[in-house]
Amino acid sequence: MNGGSYYTLLASLPGQDSLFQAKFTPLSRQAFRKRLTMLSPEDGALFTRIADILAWRRLGPERTEERYRTDVLRLLADIDSETLREIIIERMEVRSILAAQRRRAAGEAAPSEAESARLYFGNITGRIARHWQEPGMGLAGQYPWVIETDRQIRAGNYYAVEKLVLDWLWRRLPQHLLHHTFDFEAVVIYALRWDLVERWVRYEPEAAKTQFSTLLDHALKTLPEGVFNDQTRH
């Protein structure tokens, strides 16, 4: 990251006022890509890597466990922004929670703390193991949607699960802007919200139900071991 200002780039981007009321993205993919050419070569390359890891539509079964582990570890190692590291880890923790809830709904027994650390991400792995039998897995204070997603996963209502998670991510991302206004972090956060809008406006409930269920099934098999435990933080 070059630490420079992207005032012109961000000032050229239309506002993003809503998610579920949106009928189209604030600007087209082609127009957005054109704006992103204002990024420095270094930041442009990093942006592509972050988008590849976090873009909602790309979190699917086409990425193997080995490739995903390698990509995420390299990305975290190359990022010196604590804000971006937090966003990446947070998104991976969301996937971990959903995967754990899916396992629990399928009747799996509570993992040991060591097993949980191998299967899941971040600082939540111990709580998942210790609070396995609780609907919120001891995580409701940090991720307030966990009790409801547990209920909806048990009911097989993946439309409701995805809507809950998308809504939380939409509202959560601007909170990371506290110390970022016209910098690279602000560009990434805008892009991640744009991605959520695109996901929603292209939403087809029946197809999305299958896709989201497949995503969770895949997550059960491909969560890299120990990727986001404390030792990965700078």
N, C-alpha and C positions, 0 to 999 in steps of 0.2 A: 504494500500500500504506500502511495506517495504522500499521504497526509494532506494533499491539496484540497482546495475548495472546488466544489462543483455547483456553484451558484447558478450559472447559466443553464446547465443541464437540468437541475431540479426545478428551476423557475419555469422551464419550458414544459414541464409535465402537468397535465390536468389533475385536479383534485380527485380524491377517492373518498366519496362521502358515505357510501353504503355498500353492503355486500349482497344481501338477499333481495334487495330491491333493484339491483343492477340488471339491465337488459343486455348490456354489452360492456366490454372493457373500456376504460377511460380513453385509450388510444389503441390502435391496432398493433399486432405483434411487429409488423414491418416498421411502423412508425417508431415504436419503442426501440427496436434494434438500431434504428438510425440515430436516435438520441444517444444511445449507449456508445456510439463511436466517439463521443466526447471524452470518454474515460481514457486515462493514460494506458499505454500498452500493458503495463504491469497490473493495473487495477482491472483492466478488461479481461485479462487472462484469469485473475482470481475470481472475478465476478462469474465467469463461465463455470468455473469449478464449483462455486457455491451453489449456483443454480442447478447444476447437474446433481448435486447431493440433495438439495432441499425442495426442488420444484415438485409440487404435489402430484402432478400428472406423471412424473417419472419414477415415483416410488412404487415400482412394480416388480414382477418376477423375472424380468429380463436381466437383472443384475445379480451375478453370482455372489455367494458369501465372501469368497476370497477377494474378488474385485472390489466389493463394497467396503470390506475392512481396510484394504489398502488405500482406497480413495479417501475414506474418512480420516484415517490416521495421518495421511500426508497433508490433507487439507488443514487439519488442526495444527499440525506442526508448522505449517507455513503462514498461519494467521497470527499477527501480533495484536489484533484488536480483541480486547476482552469482551466487548459487546457482541461481536460476530461469533466468537467462541460460545458465548452464552446462548445465542440464538440457535446455533447448530446443536448444542447439547440439549437444549430444551426441546427442539423438534424430535430428536432421537429419543428423549425420555417419553414424549407423547406416544411414539410408536411402541416403546417398551410397555407402557401401561396397557395399551390396547391389546398387545400380544399376550400379556399376562392375564388380562381379563378373559380373553378368548380361551386360553388354556384352562383357566379356572372354571369357566362355563362348561368346558368339555369334561370336567370332572377330575382334572389332574390334582394330585396332592401338592401341598405346600413344598416349595423347594427349600433346601438349606440355604443359609446365607451365602455359602461358597457357590452353590449352584446358581443362585439368583445373580450373583456377580458375573458369572459366565454368560448368563442368558440375557441380561438386561443392561441398561445404560445408566450412567450418571450416579448421583448421590441418592437415588431412590431405591437401589437394589436391596439394601438391608430392610427398608420398610416394606417392600413387597413381600419379602420372606417372612418377616415377623408378623405382618398384619394380613396374611393371605386370606383368612376366613372373613375379614371385614369387607363390606361392599366397597368402601373407599380406599382400602389397602393402606390406610394411614396417610393418604396423599391429598385428601380433600381440601386442606388448607392451601396447598400449592397449586393443585389442579382441581378446581371446584366442580368440574363436570364428571368426575370419576364415578360417583354413585349412580348417576343417571346413565352413563354409557354402559356401566355394568348391567343395569336393568335392561337396556335396549339390546345389548349383545346377547343376553340370555333369551330374549324374545326373538332374536334373529332380525331385528329392525336396523339394518346397517345404514339406511337412509337417515334415520334419526341420529345414529352414532356420528356419521360424517358431518351432519349439520351442526351438531353440538361442538365438535372439534374445530370445524372451520370457523364457527362464530367466535370461539375462544381465541384462536390464532389471530383472527382479524382484529380483535380488540386488544390483544396482548402486544402485537408487534409495535404499535406506536409508543408503548411504554419504554421501549428500548431507545427512543429518540431523545431522551432527556438531555444528553450531552452531545447530541448530533443534529446539526441543522442542514448544512450544505456540504457535507463530507461524503466519503465513500460509503460509510455505514448507512447514511440516509438514503443513498441510491439503492443499496441492497434491500433495505426495509421496504422502500416503495415497490421494488420489483417483486418481493415476496407477497405483498398485498395484491399487486396486479395479478399474480399467479393464482391467488385465491379467487379473485373475481372471475378470471377466465375459467377456472374450474367450475364455478357455480353457474355461469351463464351457459356453459356447454353441458350442463347436468341433464342426464337422462336417468330417472330413478331406477328403472329395471336394470339397465346396463351398469349403472353405478353400484347397485347392490351387489352384483356379481364381481365387479372390479374391486370393490372395497373388501369383500369377503376374501377374495384371492390375495389381496395385498396383506391382510392379516395372516392368512395361512402361510404366505411366503415369509412374513416376518418371524413366524415361529421357528422357521428353519434356518434363517440367515442372519440373525443378530450376532455380530462379531463379538468374540469373547473380550470382556474387560475394556472395551474401547473407550468408554467415558468414565471410568473410575477416576478417583482423585489424582492418580499419578500422571494422567494425561494433561493436567492443567499446568500452565507455566507458573 
